[in-house]
Amino acid sequence: MAVSSHRRVSRKALRQPDEFVTILDWIGDLLARNLARVIIGTAITVTVIVTVSLLSLYSTHRQRIVSEQFYRAINALSDKDYKSAEEDFAALSRNESSYSLGHLAGFYLAATYLAQNKTSKARDALRDYLAEADNRLFRQMALTQLGATEEDLGDNREAHAAYSQAASLTGPEKAHAQIGAARTLALIGDRQGAIAAYQEFLRENPFSQQRSEVIEALAQMGAPSEPTARSAAANNPPRR
């Protein structure tokens, strides 16, 4: 009689769980025990992704709004609508200073004040802008304007300090700042310092448009456009 090739499965074996079923049960138990953690972890991940996306969209939206408000204020200033320009620049400077245009609004707010002869407010706006100004070009312009504003208000020492800082930077306002620094030296009583500063400007800028202005300032102080041998020796004593 032929013997069946199939192995008999005992009742005991039938009652034991299959290996695959056992693994599935283990996974199910694991998920059940850690379901709260899985849900929370997934929720946190999704929240982070959604939050980052929303912040990016919000930031882009805010930047667009800031840009529109800034250029609206620029147009108002150009059209001499100083009231509207002042309101928009002040709001940007106050509320949107984290954006580059929002911070730059402080510089243009000062210009708007100056256009209305509000010199003290212009000085305060320039000081606020310069406290965190990192753009070299606008920083030099703001320092030069601050020097002129301080000079108008009669604070020549502060004006000289602002002009000197502006003159130390490379940019289009360097010549004006150098002349301002020399002029305020004369105003605070440092005649020799002013003469030396003017003469140094002429040496450094032989083709400057302000050359005639500087020569005239020197003539009014009774000084030549070039230092004499005696004054040069006094300003540059020999080293020992």
KOLZAPA-293555 format. One record per residue: residue number from 1; z, x, y of N, C-alpha, C, O in turn; residue in one letter. Coordinates in steps of 0.02 Angstrom, whole numbers. Each point is the difference from the previous one (the first is absolute). Layout:
! KOLZAPA-293555
R   seq     n.pz     n.px     n.py    ca.pz    ca.px    ca.py     c.pz     c.px     c.py     o.pz     o.px     o.py   type
R   NUM        Z        X        Y        Z        X        Y        Z        X        Y        Z        X        Y      A
...
END
This chain:
! KOLZAPA-293555
R   seq     n.pz     n.px     n.py    ca.pz    ca.px    ca.py     c.pz     c.px     c.py     o.pz     o.px     o.py   type
R     1        0       43      -60        0      -43       60        0       44       61       37       49        4      M
R     2      -77      -65       42       -5       41       60       62       -6       41       30      -53        8      A
R     3      -12      111       19       61        2       43      -23       -7       72      -45       34       23      V
R     4       78      -80       12      -19      -11       71       14       62       40       51       33       -7      S
R     5      -99      -18       50        8       60       43       45      -13       60       18       47       35      S
R     6        0     -111      -22       42      -16       57       72       10      -17       25      -22      -52      H
R     7       11       57       99       71       12      -12       38      -63       19      -12      -30       52      R
R     8       56       13      -95       41      -59       14       51       14       56       28       55        4      R
R     9      -17     -105       37       49        6       54       61      -41      -20       -5      -59      -15      V
R    10       59       93       15       61      -34      -22       25      -48       53      -21        4       58      S
R    11       65      -48      -78       29      -48       47       39       37       54        0      -20       58      R
R    12       33       76      -78       40       38       48      -45       30       54       16        0       59      K
R    13      -74       25      -82      -47       29       48      -27      -53       46      -11       13       60      A
R    14       -1      -73      -87      -26      -54       43       50      -19       54      -19      -19       55      L
R    15       83       25      -72       51      -19       49        9       54       54       25      -15       54      R
R    16      -46       79      -67        8       53       48      -56       -5       53      -57      -16      -17      Q
R    17       72       30       80      -51       -6       53      -53       54       -6       15       57      -18      P
R    18      -76      -75       32      -55       48        1       12       52       55       31      -17       51      D
R    19      -55       80      -60       12       54       49      -30      -18       68       31       13       51      E
R    20      -90      -42      -51      -33      -19       63       40      -53       36       11        2       61      F
R    21       11      -52     -101       40      -54       29       65       27       28       23      -22       52      V
R    22        6       71      -87       63       30       24       -9       35       67       42       -5       43      T
R    23      -99       40      -35      -14       35       63       -8      -51       56       24       10       56      I
R    24      -61      -64      -71       -9      -52       51       66      -30       22       13      -12       59      L
R    25       29       -1     -110       66      -28       16       41       48       43       35      -21       46      D
R    26      -41       87      -60       38       50       38      -24        2       73       40        5       46      W
R    27     -107       -8      -39      -27        0       67       21      -63       38       17        3       59      I
R    28      -18      -60      -95       21      -62       32       72        2       22       17      -22       54      G
R    29       26       49      -98       71        6       18        9       46       61       41      -13       44      D
R    30      -79       68      -44        5       48       55      -20      -32       66       35        8       50      L
R    31      -91      -45      -51      -22      -33       60       49      -54       23       13       -9       59      L
R    32       15      -26     -108       48      -52       16       62       29       34       26      -28       48      A
R    33       -3       86      -77       60       31       28      -13       29       69       45        2       42      R
R    34     -107       22      -29      -16       33       63      -46      -41       44      -30       26       47      N
R    35       25      -91      -62      -47      -42       37       16       -1       75      -45        2       42      L
R    36      109       -5      -26       20       -2       70      -22       63       36      -25       -2       56      A
R    37       36       60      -90      -19       63       30      -76        4       10      -23       24       52      R
R    38      -14      -46     -102      -73        1        5      -24      -43       57      -43       21       39      V
R    39       70      -81      -34      -20      -46       53       16       29       69      -41       -1       45      I
R    40      103       28      -38       21       28       64      -43       60       19      -22        6       57      I
R    41       11       39     -107      -41       59       14      -70      -19       21      -28       29       47      G
R    42       -2      -78      -82      -67      -23       18       -1      -31       69      -46       11       40      T
R    43       97      -51      -26        4      -33       65        6       50       56      -32       -8       52      A
R    44       72       61      -62        9       52       51      -66       36       12      -20       12       57      I
R    45      -15        4     -112      -64       35        7      -51      -41       38      -33       24       45      T
R    46       29      -88      -63      -47      -45       34       19       -8       74      -43        0       44      V
R    47      109       -5      -31       24       -8       69      -18       61       42      -22       -7       57      T
R    48       31       66      -86      -16       62       36      -74        2       17      -19       16       57      V
R    49      -23      -32     -106      -73        1       11      -20      -50       54      -38       16       45      I
R    50       65      -76      -50      -17      -52       48       26       19       70      -35      -10       49      V
R    51       96       37      -46       29       19       64      -40       54       34      -14       -4       60      T
R    52       -6       55      -98      -41       54       28      -66      -27       26      -24       19       53      V
R    53       -6      -63      -93      -64      -29       21        7      -41       64      -41        5       46      S
R    54       95      -45      -43       11      -42       59       15       42       61      -24      -15       55      L
R    55       65       68      -64       16       44       56      -63       34       27       -8        8       60      L
R    56      -36       13     -106      -62       32       21      -43      -49       40      -27       17       52      S
R    57       23      -79      -77      -39      -51       35       33      -17       67      -35      -10       50      L
R    58      102        7      -50       36      -17       62       -9       56       51      -10      -12       59      Y
R    59       14       75      -83       -8       57       44      -69        0       32       -7       11       60      S
R    60      -44      -24     -101      -68       -3       26       -7      -57       51      -33        8       51      T
R    61       65      -63      -66       -2      -58       45       35       18       66      -26      -16       54      H
R    62       85       49      -59       36       18       61      -39       51       41       -2       -4       61      R
R    63      -29       52      -95      -39       50       36      -57      -33       39      -15       20       56      Q
R    64      -17      -69      -87      -54      -35       34       26      -36       62      -31        1       53      R
R    65       89      -34      -60       29      -36       56       19       48       56      -13      -13       59      I
R    66       43       70      -78       19       51       50      -61       27       36        0        7       61      V
R    67      -53        7      -99      -62       25       30      -29      -50       50      -20       19       55      S
R    68       19      -82      -74      -28      -52       43       41       -6       64      -27       -6       55      E
R    69       94        8      -62       43       -7       58       -7       61       46        1       -6       61      Q
R    70       -7       66      -91       -7       61       39      -64       -1       42        2       13       60      F
R    71      -57      -29      -92      -64        0       36       -4      -57       50      -36        4       50      Y
R    72       71      -58      -63        3      -54       50       38       25       62      -19      -16       57      R
R    73       72       55      -69       38       27       56      -41       52       39        4        2       61      A
R    74      -42       39      -98      -43       50       33      -51      -35       45      -11       21       57      I
R    75      -19      -74      -82      -49      -37       40       33      -31       61      -30       -2       54      N
R    76       91      -23      -63       36      -30       57       14       53       53       -6      -13       60      A
R    77       26       72      -83       14       55       48      -64       20       36        0       12       61      L
R    78      -55       -9      -97      -65       18       30      -22      -52       51      -30       16       51      S
R    79       47      -80      -65      -19      -54       45       52      -11       55       -5      -47       40      D
R    80       56       91      -37       54       -3       49       42      -63       -6       31      -24       48      K
R    81      -30       -3     -109       45      -56      -16       66       32      -23       16        0      -60      D
R    82       21       27      108       58       40      -17       56      -39      -34       35       27      -42      Y
R    83      -28      -90       59       52      -41      -30      -11       -6      -75       46       10      -40      K
R    84     -107      -28       20      -16       -6      -72        5       67      -35       27        4      -56      S
R    85      -52       48       88        2       67      -31       72       22      -10       17       26      -53      A
R    86       24      -37      103       70       20       -5       35      -37      -56       38       30      -39      E
R    87      -49      -95       34       32      -40      -52      -21       24      -70       43        7      -44      E
R    88     -107        4       34      -25       20      -66       23       71      -18       22       11      -57      D
R    89      -28       36      103       21       68      -14       75        4      -13       23       36      -44      F
R    90       16      -74       83       72        0       -9       19      -28      -68       44       27      -34      A
R    91      -77      -81       13       14      -31      -65      -18       47      -57       37        6      -48      A
R    92      -93       27       54      -21       48      -52       48       59       -4       20       20      -54      L
R    93       -2        7      111       45       57        2       68      -18      -28       33       42      -32      S
R    94      -11     -102       44       66      -23      -21        1      -19      -74       48       16      -36      R
R    95      -99      -51       13        2      -30      -67      -43       35      -53       12       -9      -60      N
R    96      -61       49       81      -47       29      -48       -4       76        5      -52       29      -12      E
R    97      107        3       31       -1       72       12      -11       40      -64      -16       60        4      S
R    98       24      -91      -63      -13       36      -62      -74       12      -12      -19       43      -40      S
R    99      -23      -81       75      -73       10       -4      -21       47       56       30        0       54      Y
R   100      -81       40      -66      -21       49       49      -21      -33       66       18       24       54      S
R   101      -55      -80      -58      -20      -34       61       60      -33       34        2       -4       61      L
R   102       45      -19     -100       61      -29       29       39       52       39       27      -15       54      G
R   103      -24       76      -81       35       54       35      -39       22       62       28       12       53      H
R   104      -94       -7      -60      -42       20       56        2      -50       57      -13       17       57      L
R   105       30      -79      -73        5      -51       52       51       19       53       -7      -20       58      A
R   106       58       59      -77       49       22       49      -31       43       55       19       -5       58      G
R   107      -67       47      -77      -35       42       49      -40      -44       49        1       12       60      F
R   108      -36      -62      -87      -40      -43       43       43      -49       39      -20      -24       54      Y
R   109       79        9      -80       46      -41       39       20       37       64        5      -30       53      L
R   110        7       96      -59       16       40       59      -57       -1       50       11       -5       60      A
R   111      -73       10      -86      -59       -2       44       -4      -67       37      -19       -4       58      A
R   112       37      -50      -94       -1      -67       30       52       -5       54      -13      -29       53      T
R   113       72       57      -65       53        0       52      -23       39       62       11      -21       56      Y
R   114      -43       79      -68      -22       42       56      -53      -36       42       -2        6       61      L
R   115      -41      -44      -96      -52      -38       36       30      -53       46      -31      -22       48      A
R   116       94        3      -64       35      -50       41       53       32       45       41      -35       30      Q
R   117      -42      102      -26       48       38       40       72      -11      -23       47        4       40      N
R   118      -38      -17     -104       67       -5      -30       18       69      -29        1        9      -61      K
R   119       13       38      106        7       70      -20       59       12      -46       -6       37      -49      T
R   120       63      -66       64       59       10      -42      -11      -26      -71       20       33      -49      S
R   121      -50      -91       44      -15      -28      -67      -51       43      -37        4        8      -61      K
R   122      -51       20       98      -49       44      -31       34       62      -28      -15       22      -55      A
R   123       61        7       93       37       58      -23       38      -15      -65       -2       39      -47      R
R   124       36      -96       46       38      -19      -60      -46      -10      -60       16       21      -56      D
R   125      -73      -52       68      -48      -12      -55      -27       66      -27       -9        9      -60      A
R   126       -5       38      105      -25       66      -21       53       38      -40      -16       32      -50      L
R   127       77      -36       72       54       34      -36        9      -30      -70        9       36      -49      R
R   128      -13     -102       45        5      -33      -66      -57       21      -45       10       13      -59      D
R   129      -70      -11       87      -58       20      -40        6       73      -24      -13       15      -58      Y
R   130       34       29      102        4       71      -16       55       16      -50       -1       52      -33      L
R   131       50      -96       27       55       12      -47      -25        8      -72       32       34      -40      A
R   132      -89      -66       24      -27        4      -68      -75       15       -1      -33      -11      -51      E
R   133        6       34      106      -72       14        3      -17       62      -40       30       53       10      A
R   134      -78      -59      -57      -19       57      -41      -74       18        8      -23       50      -28      D
R   135      -14      -90       66      -70       16       13       -4       48       59       21      -18       55      N
R   136      -46       79      -66        1       52       51      -36      -21       63       25       11       56      R
R   137      -84      -41      -63      -40      -20       58       37      -50       43        7       10       60      L
R   138       17      -65      -90       35      -51       38       68       25       24       24      -21       53      F
R   139        7       66      -91       64       28       23      -10       40       64       40       -5       47      R
R   140      -93       45      -44      -13       39       60      -14      -46       59       25       12       55      Q
R   141      -65      -63      -66      -16      -47       55       63      -35       24       10       -9       60      M
R   142       33      -11     -108       62      -35       19       47       45       38       32      -21       48      A
R   143      -27       85      -70       43       47       36      -25       13       70       40        4       47      L
R   144     -106        4      -39      -28       11       66       12      -61       45       17        8       59      T
R   145      -26      -67      -87       12      -61       38       74       -7       17       18      -23       54      Q
R   146       25       42     -101       72       -3       13       18       48       57       41      -17       43      L
R   147      -71       77      -43       12       47       54      -19      -30       68       38        6       48      G
R   148      -96      -38      -45      -22      -31       62       46      -57       20       15       -9       60      A
R   149        9      -29     -109       45      -56       14       67       24       26       27      -27       48      T
R   150        0       79      -81       64       28       23       -8       29       70       46       -6       41      E
R   151     -103       36      -28      -13       29       66       -2      -56       53       28        8       54      E
R   152      -60      -63      -71       -3      -57       47       69      -28       14       14      -23       56      D
R   153       30       27     -106       68      -26        7       47       51       32       59      -14       11      L
R   154      -86       74        4       41       50       34       41       44      -45       40       40       26      G
R   155      -46      -45      -91       38       42      -46      -44       59      -21      -31        0      -53      D
R   156       28       50       97      -47       55      -10       18       45      -59      -45       30      -31      N
R   157      108      -23       16       20       42      -57      -23      -31      -66      -25       34      -44      R
R   158       34     -100       37      -24      -35      -60      -76        2       -2      -30        5      -53      E
R   159       -1      -10      111      -73        3        3      -24       68      -24      -48        4      -38      A
R   160       81       49       62      -19       67      -21        7        9      -76      -42       31      -32      H
R   161       96      -58        4       11        5      -72      -56      -35      -39      -25       27      -49      A
R   162        5      -86       72      -53      -37      -34      -67       36        7      -37        7      -50      A
R   163       21       16      110      -62       38       10       -2       62      -44      -52       16      -29      Y
R   164      107       19       25        2       63      -39      -12      -14      -74      -35       38      -33      S
R   165       64      -92        8      -12      -18      -71      -73      -17      -11      -30       20      -50      Q
R   166        1      -57       97      -71      -18       -6      -44       61        4      -50        5      -36      A
R   167       68       43       79      -40       61        7        2       44      -62      -45       40      -11      A
R   168       98      -47      -29        6       41      -61      -44      -26      -56       -8       34      -51      S
R   169      -22      -93       60      -43      -30      -51      -74       11       18      -18        3       59      L
R   170      -22        3     -110      -73        6       11      -30      -69        5       11      -43      -42      T
R   171      -50       33       96      -30      -66        9      -30       -6       69        4       46       40      G
R   172      -35     -103      -25      -36      -10       63       44       -2       62      -25       10       55      P
R   173       89      -22      -64       45       -5       58       37       65       15       44        2       43      E
R   174      -61       52      -79       36       63        8       -3       26       71       51       21       28      K
R   175     -111      -21        3       -7       26       68       42      -40       50       34       28       42      A
R   176      -38      -95      -47       40      -42       45       74       13      -10       39        1       48      H
R   177      -19        8     -110       71       12      -14       22       67       28       56        6       26      A
R   178      -98       46      -32       17       66       28        9       -3       75       47       28       28      Q
R   179      -93      -63        5        5       -6       73       62      -41       19       34       16       49      I
R   180      -21      -68      -87       59      -41       13       64       41       -8       47       -6       40      G
R   181      -45       49      -91       59       42      -11        9       48       58       57       11       22      A
R   182     -112       19        2        4       46       57       22      -37       63       42       25       38      A
R   183      -70      -84      -26       15      -38       60       74      -20        2       32        5       52      R
R   184       -5      -27     -109       70      -21       -1       48       59        5       57       -8       22      T
R   185      -79       68      -42       41       59       12       10       10       76       55       15       23      L
R   186     -109      -24       14        5        5       73       45      -54       28       39       12       46      A
R   187      -44      -72      -74       40      -56       26       75        8      -13       40      -25       39      L
R   188      -22       60      -92       71       11      -14       25       65       32       58       19      -10      I
R   189     -101       14       48       21       58       38      -15       67      -31       20       52       28      G
R   190      -53      -50      -85      -17       63      -32      -69       22       24      -50       -7      -35      D
R   191       47       35       96      -63       18       30      -35       55      -39      -60       -6      -14      R
R   192       95       58       -4      -30       55      -37      -26      -22      -68      -53       21      -23      Q
R   193       92      -64      -10      -21      -26      -64      -63      -41        6      -45        3      -42      G
R   194       40      -43       96      -59      -41       12      -61       44       13      -53      -13      -27      A
R   195       62       65       68      -56       45       15      -25       34      -64      -60        3      -13      I
R   196      107       21      -26      -19       34      -63      -36      -48      -47      -48       19      -33      A
R   197       71      -82       30      -31      -50      -44      -71      -16       23      -45       -7      -41      A
R   198       37       -1      107      -67      -13       27      -48       58      -14      -56      -10      -21      Y
R   199       80       70       34      -42       59      -10      -18        9      -74      -56       20      -16      Q
R   200      103      -35      -29      -15        3      -71      -52      -51      -20      -44       13      -41      E
R   201       48      -73       72      -50      -51      -14      -69       24       19      -48      -11      -37      F
R   202       42       43       96      -65       25       22      -28       53      -46      -60        3      -13      L
R   203      104       40      -13      -23       52      -47      -24      -31      -65      -50       22      -29      R
R   204       85      -73        5      -17      -30      -64      -59      -49        6      -34      -12      -49      E
R   205       23      -15      109      -52      -51        9      -45       19       59        1      -35       51      N
R   206      -41       87      -57      -41       23       57      -54      -49       21      -24        4       56      P
R   207        5      -49     -100      -54      -47       16       26      -73        3      -39      -47       -6      F
R   208      104       39       15       29      -67        1      -21      -39       62       -9       28       53      S
R   209        2      -93      -61      -16      -44       56       58       -3       50      -10      -15       59      Q
R   210       70       29      -83       59       -2       44       12       66       36       51        8       34      Q
R   211      -97       40      -41       11       66       29       11       -3       76       45       32       26      R
R   212      -86      -71        9        6       -4       73       68      -31       19       30       20       49      S
R   213       -8      -69      -88       65      -32       12       56       51       -6       47        0       41      E
R   214      -51       42      -92       53       50      -11       -1       53       55       52       21       24      V
R   215     -112        2       -5       -6       50       53       29      -27       65       33       36       37      I
R   216      -46     -100      -23       27      -31       61       76       -3       -3       34       12       50      E
R   217       -6      -29     -109       73       -3       -7       30       68       11       53        5       32      A
R   218      -84       47      -57       24       68       11       -4       20       74       45       31       26      L
R   219     -100      -51        6       -8       17       71       54      -34       42       25       30       47      A
R   220       -6      -91      -64       52      -35       36       68       34       -7       43       -6       43      Q
R   221      -34       41      -99       62       37      -10       -5       72       25       46       39       -8      M
R   222     -104      -22       39      -10       66       26       -9       53      -53       19       58       10      G
R   223      -47      -78      -68       -9       47      -55      -73        7      -16      -39      -47        7      A
R   224       18      107      -30      -70       10      -19      -15      -32      -68       45      -16      -38      P
R   225     -109        6       25      -18      -29      -65       10       48      -58        6      -21      -57      S
R   226       -2       86       74       15       51      -51       65       34       19       12       12       59      E
R   227       30        5     -108       63       33       17      -13       70       27      -43       36      -25      P
R   228       80      -17       77       -4       68       26       33       48      -48       35      -21      -46      T
R   229      -46       85       57       30       50      -45       76       -5        1       32        7      -52      A
R   230       -4      -19      112       73       -4        6       27      -61      -38       48        5      -37      R
R   231      -80      -64       47       24      -61      -34      -12        4      -74       40      -25      -40      S
R   232      -95       58       20      -13        8      -72       53       44      -31       22      -13      -56      A
R   233       -2       65       92       52       45      -27       67      -36       -4       39       11      -46      A
R   234      -27      -55       96       64      -37        0        2      -50      -58       52      -12      -30      A
R   235     -110      -18       16       -2      -49      -55       -3       33      -68       19      -31      -50      N
R   236      -42       93       48       -5       35      -65       31       70        7      -36       50        2      N
R   237      103      -46        0       34       64        7      -15       45      -59       -8      -24      -56      P
R   238        4       90       68      -15       47      -55       54        0      -52       60       -5       15      P
R   239      -81       11      -77       48        3      -55       29       69       -7      -36       50        9      R
R   240       99      -45      -25       32       64      -10        8       14      -74       27       52      -19      R
END
